[in-house]
Amino acid sequence: MMHFSCDQCGKEMRANCDPRYVIKIEVRAAHDPTELTDDDFDDDHMEMLSELLRDMNEGEESALLLPPRQEFRYDLCPDCYEKFLRDPLSREQAQKLYFSEN
C-alpha cells in the first residue's frame, strides 16, 4: 500500500484510505503581446530570423531566451488543504509577527 505525507504538516496519509488533495502550481513569465504598428511590417523578419539562427549555431545562448517555467506538485491533508484555500499566498501568516514588550 502506498503512503503519502502532507507536504505542509508532515501528517501520514494512506492511499485510498485517507483523503488527500493534490495542489499543482505552474509558474511562468507573463507575456503581454505588443500592438503591431506599421513599422513592424517594414522590418525584414527573415533577416532577423537568419541572424538568430546564426547566433545559435555559434553557441550564443542569449540569442533566443525562453521564459522560465516551473511546475510544483504538493500533497495536502484536509486541514492543510482548507488553510491553503483560505490563504493560498500565506499572506495571513506573513502578517502575524509577535514581538516581545521590551
MODELLER restraints for C-alpha pairs under 7 A, 6 or more apart:
rsr = mdl.restraints
at = mdl.atoms
rsr.add(forms.Gaussian(group=physical.xy_distance, feature=features.Distance(at['CA:1:A'], at['CA:15:A']), mean=6.92, stdev=0.5))
rsr.add(forms.Gaussian(group=physical.xy_distance, feature=features.Distance(at['CA:2:A'], at['CA:14:A']), mean=6.23, stdev=0.5))
rsr.add(forms.Gaussian(group=physical.xy_distance, feature=features.Distance(at['CA:2:A'], at['CA:15:A']), mean=5.50, stdev=0.5))
rsr.add(forms.Gaussian(group=physical.xy_distance, feature=features.Distance(at['CA:3:A'], at['CA:13:A']), mean=5.81, stdev=0.5))
rsr.add(forms.Gaussian(group=physical.xy_distance, feature=features.Distance(at['CA:3:A'], at['CA:14:A']), mean=4.56, stdev=0.5))
rsr.add(forms.Gaussian(group=physical.xy_distance, feature=features.Distance(at['CA:3:A'], at['CA:15:A']), mean=5.88, stdev=0.5))
rsr.add(forms.Gaussian(group=physical.xy_distance, feature=features.Distance(at['CA:4:A'], at['CA:12:A']), mean=5.90, stdev=0.5))
rsr.add(forms.Gaussian(group=physical.xy_distance, feature=features.Distance(at['CA:4:A'], at['CA:13:A']), mean=4.91, stdev=0.5))
rsr.add(forms.Gaussian(group=physical.xy_distance, feature=features.Distance(at['CA:4:A'], at['CA:14:A']), mean=5.96, stdev=0.5))
rsr.add(forms.Gaussian(group=physical.xy_distance, feature=features.Distance(at['CA:4:A'], at['CA:15:A']), mean=6.95, stdev=0.5))
rsr.add(forms.Gaussian(group=physical.xy_distance, feature=features.Distance(at['CA:5:A'], at['CA:11:A']), mean=5.30, stdev=0.5))
rsr.add(forms.Gaussian(group=physical.xy_distance, feature=features.Distance(at['CA:5:A'], at['CA:12:A']), mean=4.34, stdev=0.5))
rsr.add(forms.Gaussian(group=physical.xy_distance, feature=features.Distance(at['CA:5:A'], at['CA:13:A']), mean=5.43, stdev=0.5))
rsr.add(forms.Gaussian(group=physical.xy_distance, feature=features.Distance(at['CA:6:A'], at['CA:12:A']), mean=6.58, stdev=0.5))
rsr.add(forms.Gaussian(group=physical.xy_distance, feature=features.Distance(at['CA:6:A'], at['CA:75:A']), mean=5.40, stdev=0.5))
rsr.add(forms.Gaussian(group=physical.xy_distance, feature=features.Distance(at['CA:6:A'], at['CA:76:A']), mean=4.59, stdev=0.5))
rsr.add(forms.Gaussian(group=physical.xy_distance, feature=features.Distance(at['CA:6:A'], at['CA:77:A']), mean=5.44, stdev=0.5))
rsr.add(forms.Gaussian(group=physical.xy_distance, feature=features.Distance(at['CA:7:A'], at['CA:74:A']), mean=5.98, stdev=0.5))
rsr.add(forms.Gaussian(group=physical.xy_distance, feature=features.Distance(at['CA:7:A'], at['CA:75:A']), mean=5.67, stdev=0.5))
rsr.add(forms.Gaussian(group=physical.xy_distance, feature=features.Distance(at['CA:7:A'], at['CA:76:A']), mean=5.96, stdev=0.5))
rsr.add(forms.Gaussian(group=physical.xy_distance, feature=features.Distance(at['CA:8:A'], at['CA:76:A']), mean=6.59, stdev=0.5))
rsr.add(forms.Gaussian(group=physical.xy_distance, feature=features.Distance(at['CA:8:A'], at['CA:80:A']), mean=6.65, stdev=0.5))
rsr.add(forms.Gaussian(group=physical.xy_distance, feature=features.Distance(at['CA:19:A'], at['CA:77:A']), mean=6.82, stdev=0.5))
rsr.add(forms.Gaussian(group=physical.xy_distance, feature=features.Distance(at['CA:19:A'], at['CA:78:A']), mean=6.69, stdev=0.5))
rsr.add(forms.Gaussian(group=physical.xy_distance, feature=features.Distance(at['CA:20:A'], at['CA:75:A']), mean=6.57, stdev=0.5))
rsr.add(forms.Gaussian(group=physical.xy_distance, feature=features.Distance(at['CA:20:A'], at['CA:76:A']), mean=5.65, stdev=0.5))
rsr.add(forms.Gaussian(group=physical.xy_distance, feature=features.Distance(at['CA:20:A'], at['CA:77:A']), mean=4.91, stdev=0.5))
rsr.add(forms.Gaussian(group=physical.xy_distance, feature=features.Distance(at['CA:20:A'], at['CA:78:A']), mean=6.13, stdev=0.5))
rsr.add(forms.Gaussian(group=physical.xy_distance, feature=features.Distance(at['CA:21:A'], at['CA:75:A']), mean=5.63, stdev=0.5))
rsr.add(forms.Gaussian(group=physical.xy_distance, feature=features.Distance(at['CA:21:A'], at['CA:76:A']), mean=5.07, stdev=0.5))
rsr.add(forms.Gaussian(group=physical.xy_distance, feature=features.Distance(at['CA:21:A'], at['CA:77:A']), mean=6.36, stdev=0.5))
rsr.add(forms.Gaussian(group=physical.xy_distance, feature=features.Distance(at['CA:21:A'], at['CA:78:A']), mean=6.99, stdev=0.5))
rsr.add(forms.Gaussian(group=physical.xy_distance, feature=features.Distance(at['CA:21:A'], at['CA:81:A']), mean=6.66, stdev=0.5))
rsr.add(forms.Gaussian(group=physical.xy_distance, feature=features.Distance(at['CA:22:A'], at['CA:73:A']), mean=6.83, stdev=0.5))
rsr.add(forms.Gaussian(group=physical.xy_distance, feature=features.Distance(at['CA:22:A'], at['CA:74:A']), mean=5.62, stdev=0.5))
rsr.add(forms.Gaussian(group=physical.xy_distance, feature=features.Distance(at['CA:22:A'], at['CA:75:A']), mean=4.68, stdev=0.5))
rsr.add(forms.Gaussian(group=physical.xy_distance, feature=features.Distance(at['CA:22:A'], at['CA:76:A']), mean=6.28, stdev=0.5))
rsr.add(forms.Gaussian(group=physical.xy_distance, feature=features.Distance(at['CA:23:A'], at['CA:73:A']), mean=5.64, stdev=0.5))
rsr.add(forms.Gaussian(group=physical.xy_distance, feature=features.Distance(at['CA:23:A'], at['CA:74:A']), mean=5.07, stdev=0.5))
rsr.add(forms.Gaussian(group=physical.xy_distance, feature=features.Distance(at['CA:23:A'], at['CA:75:A']), mean=6.42, stdev=0.5))
rsr.add(forms.Gaussian(group=physical.xy_distance, feature=features.Distance(at['CA:24:A'], at['CA:72:A']), mean=5.66, stdev=0.5))
rsr.add(forms.Gaussian(group=physical.xy_distance, feature=features.Distance(at['CA:24:A'], at['CA:73:A']), mean=4.54, stdev=0.5))
rsr.add(forms.Gaussian(group=physical.xy_distance, feature=features.Distance(at['CA:24:A'], at['CA:74:A']), mean=6.53, stdev=0.5))
rsr.add(forms.Gaussian(group=physical.xy_distance, feature=features.Distance(at['CA:25:A'], at['CA:71:A']), mean=5.65, stdev=0.5))
rsr.add(forms.Gaussian(group=physical.xy_distance, feature=features.Distance(at['CA:25:A'], at['CA:72:A']), mean=5.07, stdev=0.5))
rsr.add(forms.Gaussian(group=physical.xy_distance, feature=features.Distance(at['CA:25:A'], at['CA:73:A']), mean=6.47, stdev=0.5))
rsr.add(forms.Gaussian(group=physical.xy_distance, feature=features.Distance(at['CA:26:A'], at['CA:70:A']), mean=5.87, stdev=0.5))
rsr.add(forms.Gaussian(group=physical.xy_distance, feature=features.Distance(at['CA:26:A'], at['CA:71:A']), mean=4.48, stdev=0.5))
rsr.add(forms.Gaussian(group=physical.xy_distance, feature=features.Distance(at['CA:26:A'], at['CA:72:A']), mean=6.45, stdev=0.5))
rsr.add(forms.Gaussian(group=physical.xy_distance, feature=features.Distance(at['CA:27:A'], at['CA:69:A']), mean=5.59, stdev=0.5))
rsr.add(forms.Gaussian(group=physical.xy_distance, feature=features.Distance(at['CA:27:A'], at['CA:70:A']), mean=5.17, stdev=0.5))
rsr.add(forms.Gaussian(group=physical.xy_distance, feature=features.Distance(at['CA:27:A'], at['CA:71:A']), mean=6.21, stdev=0.5))
rsr.add(forms.Gaussian(group=physical.xy_distance, feature=features.Distance(at['CA:28:A'], at['CA:67:A']), mean=6.88, stdev=0.5))
rsr.add(forms.Gaussian(group=physical.xy_distance, feature=features.Distance(at['CA:28:A'], at['CA:68:A']), mean=5.77, stdev=0.5))
rsr.add(forms.Gaussian(group=physical.xy_distance, feature=features.Distance(at['CA:28:A'], at['CA:69:A']), mean=4.30, stdev=0.5))
rsr.add(forms.Gaussian(group=physical.xy_distance, feature=features.Distance(at['CA:28:A'], at['CA:70:A']), mean=6.47, stdev=0.5))
rsr.add(forms.Gaussian(group=physical.xy_distance, feature=features.Distance(at['CA:29:A'], at['CA:67:A']), mean=5.57, stdev=0.5))
rsr.add(forms.Gaussian(group=physical.xy_distance, feature=features.Distance(at['CA:29:A'], at['CA:68:A']), mean=6.10, stdev=0.5))
rsr.add(forms.Gaussian(group=physical.xy_distance, feature=features.Distance(at['CA:29:A'], at['CA:69:A']), mean=6.87, stdev=0.5))
rsr.add(forms.Gaussian(group=physical.xy_distance, feature=features.Distance(at['CA:52:A'], at['CA:63:A']), mean=5.74, stdev=0.5))
rsr.add(forms.Gaussian(group=physical.xy_distance, feature=features.Distance(at['CA:55:A'], at['CA:63:A']), mean=5.95, stdev=0.5))
rsr.add(forms.Gaussian(group=physical.xy_distance, feature=features.Distance(at['CA:56:A'], at['CA:63:A']), mean=6.03, stdev=0.5))
